């Protein structure tokens, strides 16, 4: 069962996980958050970067990991256009991208 706490190991807004790093969409759906897993924290995660854009997210990711996962490259340019479907557990892109 997924949780609503962004620091939880089973947070429902996780986009990608690689090793001790992951990217989530915040619970309000307005920013991407890069987190690292606590070494002795019982599976908890600490944020070290907040980004409203894919470009900023990829820049921060490259500072912690050398290879950018395809899941990050495929994200909408702006976090607010990423539409998590909390009910089904799936994460989708909004059709609003490019509407501005």
Beta strands, then each sheet from edge to edge (+ up, - down):
strand 1: 14-18
strand 2: 21-25
strand 3: 32-37
strand 4: 45-51
strand 5: 82-85
strand 6: 90-93
sheet 1: 1+ 2- 3+ 4-
sheet 2: 5+ 6-
end
